[in-house]
Amino acid sequence: MRSYTVDSPEAAGRLLALTMVSDGNLAPSEVAALQHSRILHHVALDDQQFQHLLQELCQDMLATTSRHGVINLEPELIDRLLLEIGDPILRSRLLRAMWDIADADGWLADAEAILLSRASVVWGMDTHFAATAGRSTIV
């Protein structure tokens, strides 16, 4: 997997792309959530640059993390990608956008949950997990 400069548009864009494809399905609702978030504008990426990053990510995953057609991202690799973002404000905005993307299709896949929880741990931030952990619903 290629490396990017810390806090670069490419490092941020790759995490957004990873959120979109981590469940194995690039849903139209996730693309809409990405556009609605305006995070690409904040990280200084246009749509064409993001599409290029998405393609590179998929190529890298197939080349480095695929075994028998199954993509498996080890926690150490996820952590390395997350550590390419150091700015606390950028981390916060990215995590919010990543949650919006993961929630967009109405289903939080295991791979999305792992990515979001690793981001919370590595970046030292609260997530929706912490916000909803104490709630219970009585029907």
C-alpha positions as CSV (number, residue, x, y, z in Angstrom):
1,M,0.0,0.0,0.0
2,R,1.5,3.3,-1.0
3,S,2.2,6.0,1.6
4,Y,1.1,9.7,1.5
5,T,2.4,12.8,3.2
6,V,0.8,13.4,6.6
7,D,-2.3,15.5,6.4
8,S,-2.2,15.5,2.6
9,P,-5.4,15.6,0.5
10,E,-4.4,12.1,-0.7
11,A,-4.1,10.6,2.8
12,A,-7.5,12.1,3.7
13,G,-9.1,11.1,0.4
14,R,-7.9,7.5,0.8
15,L,-9.6,7.1,4.2
16,L,-12.9,8.4,2.7
17,A,-12.5,6.0,-0.2
18,L,-11.7,3.1,2.2
19,T,-14.9,3.9,4.1
20,M,-16.9,3.7,0.9
21,V,-15.5,0.3,-0.3
22,S,-14.8,-1.4,3.0
23,D,-18.1,-3.2,3.0
24,G,-17.5,-4.5,-0.5
25,N,-20.2,-2.3,-2.1
26,L,-19.9,1.2,-3.3
27,A,-23.5,2.3,-2.8
28,P,-24.9,5.4,-4.5
29,S,-26.1,6.6,-1.1
30,E,-22.5,6.6,0.1
31,V,-21.4,8.7,-2.9
32,A,-24.3,11.1,-2.1
33,A,-23.2,11.3,1.5
34,L,-19.7,12.1,0.5
35,Q,-20.9,14.9,-1.8
36,H,-23.3,16.2,0.8
37,S,-20.5,16.4,3.5
38,R,-18.4,18.7,1.3
39,I,-15.4,17.1,2.9
40,L,-13.6,16.8,-0.5
41,H,-13.7,20.6,-0.7
42,H,-12.3,20.9,2.8
43,V,-9.4,18.5,2.0
44,A,-8.7,20.2,-1.4
45,L,-9.7,17.3,-3.6
46,D,-11.9,17.6,-6.7
47,D,-14.1,14.7,-7.9
48,Q,-11.6,13.6,-10.5
49,Q,-8.7,13.5,-8.0
50,F,-10.9,11.5,-5.6
51,Q,-11.9,9.0,-8.3
52,H,-8.2,8.5,-9.0
53,L,-7.5,7.9,-5.3
54,L,-10.4,5.4,-5.2
55,Q,-9.0,3.5,-8.1
56,E,-5.5,3.5,-6.6
57,L,-6.8,2.2,-3.3
58,C,-8.6,-0.6,-5.0
59,Q,-5.5,-1.5,-7.0
60,D,-3.4,-1.4,-3.8
61,M,-5.8,-3.6,-1.9
62,L,-6.0,-6.2,-4.7
63,A,-2.2,-6.2,-4.9
64,T,-1.3,-6.2,-1.3
65,T,-4.2,-7.5,0.9
66,S,-6.0,-9.9,-1.3
67,R,-5.9,-13.7,-0.7
68,H,-8.0,-16.0,-2.8
69,G,-10.1,-13.0,-4.0
70,V,-10.9,-11.8,-0.4
71,I,-9.6,-8.4,0.8
72,N,-8.4,-8.5,4.4
73,L,-7.1,-5.3,6.0
74,E,-5.1,-6.0,9.1
75,P,-5.5,-3.6,12.0
76,E,-1.8,-2.6,11.7
77,L,-2.4,-1.5,8.1
78,I,-5.5,0.4,9.0
79,D,-3.7,2.1,11.9
80,R,-0.8,3.1,9.5
81,L,-3.3,4.7,7.1
82,L,-5.0,6.5,10.0
83,L,-1.7,7.8,11.3
84,E,-1.2,9.7,8.0
85,I,-3.7,12.2,9.5
86,G,-2.3,14.1,12.4
87,D,-4.2,17.4,12.5
88,P,-6.9,17.1,15.2
89,I,-9.4,19.3,13.3
90,L,-8.9,17.3,10.1
91,R,-9.3,14.1,12.1
92,S,-12.6,15.3,13.6
93,R,-14.0,16.3,10.2
94,L,-12.9,13.1,8.5
95,L,-14.4,10.9,11.2
96,R,-17.7,12.8,11.0
97,A,-17.7,12.3,7.2
98,M,-16.6,8.7,7.5
99,W,-19.6,8.1,9.8
100,D,-22.0,9.8,7.4
101,I,-20.7,7.6,4.5
102,A,-20.9,4.4,6.6
103,D,-24.4,5.2,7.8
104,A,-25.6,6.3,4.3
105,D,-26.8,2.9,3.1
106,G,-28.6,2.2,6.4
107,W,-26.3,-0.7,7.3
108,L,-23.1,-0.7,9.3
109,A,-21.0,-3.5,8.0
110,D,-18.4,-5.2,10.2
111,A,-15.5,-3.8,8.1
112,E,-17.0,-0.3,8.4
113,A,-17.4,-0.7,12.2
114,I,-13.8,-1.9,12.5
115,L,-12.5,1.1,10.5
116,L,-14.5,3.6,12.5
117,S,-13.6,2.0,15.8
118,R,-9.9,2.0,14.8
119,A,-10.1,5.6,13.9
120,S,-11.6,6.4,17.3
121,V,-8.8,4.6,19.1
122,V,-5.9,5.7,16.9
123,W,-7.1,9.3,16.8
124,G,-8.2,9.3,20.5
125,M,-11.7,10.5,19.7
126,D,-15.2,9.6,20.8
127,T,-17.5,8.1,18.1
128,H,-21.1,7.2,17.7
129,F,-20.3,4.0,19.5
130,A,-19.6,5.9,22.7
131,A,-22.6,8.2,22.2
132,T,-25.1,5.3,21.8
133,A,-23.6,2.7,24.1
134,G,-25.7,3.7,27.1
135,R,-29.0,4.0,25.3
136,S,-31.6,1.4,25.3
137,T,-34.9,1.2,23.4
138,I,-38.0,-0.1,25.1
139,V,-40.8,-1.2,22.8
